[in-house]
Amino acid sequence: MEDEDTSLYAPYLKMLPKNFTTPSYSGQTIDPSHLPLSVREYWCTQQRDLEESWRRINEVFPNISHEKFLWAWHVVNTRCIYVENKPHASVDNSLGDTLAVVPFVDMLNHDPSAQVTTSPSSYSFCLDSILFVCMFQCLATFERYSKKYVVRASHYIQDGQQVTVCYGPHDNARLWLDFVHRFSKKTRPNRFISA
């Protein structure tokens, strides 16, 4: 794992959270039988995946603490973007390789009302291999033809205006397990409870 002070990625590493408030990170004991069925299945799968990932990482990097592993797992899990990655000989993607952490894109905040647009009159700029299209209410997606991750929205973003994107329709229980978001009654479009 990279050293925060000497790494080429030091500025990015320094802006990442130092800890998380998810049930998995904070070590909360949750009785799955107290959770709604849809959340119970997700929680149990997530816990199995975490245990298996820790076992594999610990075999390869025995000097990494469980705390550091949990931190790194949460950094990826709370910032990953869906990307269809090409197969690579050095990567076992038998379970699918569809996640990436894209610096800068991972800073976009969730807004369930974000609108999608493909307006050709967008303001855009390029940073390394990521093409940013500056507008408000964004859609973030990988363009195969340009090989760039693109962020698009409906109109130009004014200086100081927040850029948001819709992560997709996730219910509050899923967001709680993954991110520990808090919602007002006004902004809960996907709330539901399943038995």
Secondary structure as the mmCIF struct_conf table of DSSP 4:
data_model
#
loop_
_struct_conf.conf_type_id
_struct_conf.id
_struct_conf.beg_label_comp_id
_struct_conf.beg_label_asym_id
_struct_conf.beg_label_seq_id
_struct_conf.end_label_comp_id
_struct_conf.end_label_asym_id
_struct_conf.end_label_seq_id
TURN_TY1_P TURN_TY1_P1 GLU A 4 THR A 6
BEND BEND1 SER A 7 SER A 7
TURN_TY1_P TURN_TY1_P2 LEU A 8 TYR A 9
HELX_RH_AL_P HELX_RH_AL_P1 ALA A 10 MET A 15
BEND BEND2 LEU A 16 LEU A 16
BEND BEND3 LYS A 18 LYS A 18
BEND BEND4 THR A 22 THR A 22
HELX_RH_AL_P HELX_RH_AL_P2 PRO A 23 SER A 26
TURN_TY1_P TURN_TY1_P3 GLY A 27 GLY A 27
HELX_RH_3T_P HELX_RH_3T_P1 PRO A 32 HIS A 34
BEND BEND5 LEU A 35 LEU A 35
HELX_RH_AL_P HELX_RH_AL_P3 LEU A 37 VAL A 60
TURN_TY1_P TURN_TY1_P4 PRO A 62 ASN A 63
BEND BEND6 ILE A 64 ILE A 64
HELX_RH_AL_P HELX_RH_AL_P4 HIS A 66 ASN A 77
TURN_TY1_P TURN_TY1_P5 THR A 78 ARG A 79
STRN STRN1 CYS A 80 TYR A 82
HELX_LH_PP_P HELX_LH_PP_P1 ASN A 85 PRO A 87
TURN_TY1_P TURN_TY1_P6 ALA A 89 SER A 90
BEND BEND7 VAL A 91 VAL A 91
TURN_TY1_P TURN_TY1_P7 SER A 94 LEU A 95
STRN STRN2 LEU A 99 VAL A 101
TURN_TY1_P TURN_TY1_P8 PRO A 103 PHE A 104
HELX_RH_3T_P HELX_RH_3T_P2 VAL A 105 MET A 107
HELX_LH_PP_P HELX_LH_PP_P2 LEU A 108 LEU A 108
STRN STRN3 ASN A 109 HIS A 110
TURN_TY1_P TURN_TY1_P9 PRO A 112 SER A 113
HELX_LH_PP_P HELX_LH_PP_P3 ALA A 114 VAL A 116
TURN_TY1_P TURN_TY1_P10 PRO A 120 SER A 121
STRN STRN4 TYR A 123 LEU A 127
TURN_TY1_P TURN_TY1_P11 ASP A 128 SER A 129
STRN STRN5 ILE A 130 CYS A 134
BEND BEND8 PHE A 136 GLN A 137
STRN STRN6 CYS A 138 GLU A 143
TURN_TY1_P TURN_TY1_P12 ARG A 144 LYS A 147
STRN STRN7 LYS A 148 ALA A 153
BEND BEND9 SER A 154 HIS A 155
HELX_LH_PP_P HELX_LH_PP_P4 TYR A 156 GLN A 158
TURN_TY1_P TURN_TY1_P13 ASP A 159 GLY A 160
HELX_LH_PP_P HELX_LH_PP_P5 GLN A 161 VAL A 163
STRN STRN8 THR A 164 VAL A 165
HELX_RH_AL_P HELX_RH_AL_P5 ASN A 172 ASP A 178
TURN_TY1_P TURN_TY1_P14 PHE A 179 PHE A 179
HELX_RH_3T_P HELX_RH_3T_P3 LYS A 185 THR A 187
TURN_TY1_P TURN_TY1_P15 PRO A 189 ASN A 190
#
